Amino acid sequence: MVVISWAFIFEAPEMDSAVDRMVVERGGVRTVIVGVPEQAAVVAVAVALVEEGAQFIELCGGFDPIWPGRVMEATGGRVPVGAVGYAGGASVTRLAEIFAPRA
């Protein structure tokens, strides 16, 4: 029996949220990990996850700060929405290097 159901959403190019997802169920906890192709897609995916039973949602730290609020608004505040953060400016700089457009 699932007691806790939550979702983690991340962004990566060419993701298809209907296909690019993983579900882990263990010890009464159901975790759904979903990829979206662009940040704006997070809203519709989050709404669908709440309708599927997610009790809270966590966004990857790569999302711009506006998205947790937009997800909360779209879900009507029915679930808590969190956002992963990165430790300090050095982490953010390194993350930007990883995702910089390639020539």
N, C-alpha and C positions, 0 to 999 in steps of 0.2 A: 504494500500500500504506500502510495506517495504521500508524504506529509508536507514536504517543502518542494516547491517547483519554482525554478528561477531560470533566467536567461542571460547570456552574455552575447553582445553583438559587437562584431568587429568589421572594419572596412578593408577591402582589398580589391584591386581591379578585377573585373570580369566575374565577380561572384554572382551566383544566382541563389537568392535566399530560399527558394523552394527546394533546391538540391544541395547547396553547400551548407549543410548543418549536421551537427552531431548531437546525439542524445545519450547521456550517461545516467543510468538509474542504479542507485546503490544505497542501501540503508535508509530508505524512505525519502531520499533526496533525488529529484529529477533535475538535471542540468541540461539546458539546450544551448548549444553554441551555434551562432548563425553568422554567416558572412553576408555583407551587402556591398554592392559595387561602388556606391557613392554615399556620402554622408546623408543627403536628403532622403535616401531610401529607409533610413533608420526609423522614421516615424511610422510608416505603414507596417513595417515588420514588427515593431514593438506593439502596436495596436493588435495585430494578429496574435502575437504571443500571449498577450493578456487574455484575449478571447479564448485561447487554447489552455488557459489555466496558470500562466506564469504569475507568481505572487510578488516578484520583484525583478527588476531589470538592471543590469550593469552594462555600461558602455565602455568600450576600449578607450584608453587614454589618448588615442590618436584623433578622436572626435573633437571638433571645435566646441568651446564652452557653451554655445547656444543650444546644442542638441538635447542635453538632459531636460532643460526647461520645456522645449518643444515636445518631447516625448511625454513629459508629465501632463502638459496641456492636452495633447491628443488622447491620452488614456484617461482623462478626466480626474487625474489624481488618485485613481483607484489602487495604484501600486507605488511603492517607493522606487525611485530611479537614482542610480548611482553612476559615478564616472571614475574610472581608474585614473590616477595621476602619476606623473613621472617625477623622480627625485631630482630636483634642482635643474638649473639652466644647462648644465653639461649634458644631462640626459635628453633634454628637449633638442639641443643642438645636434646630438648624435642621431636622434630619431629623424630630424629633418634631413640629415645626410643620407640616411637609409632610403627615404622616400623621395629624394630629389629626382626630378626628371632625368632620364638617361639620354645621352645623345645618340 
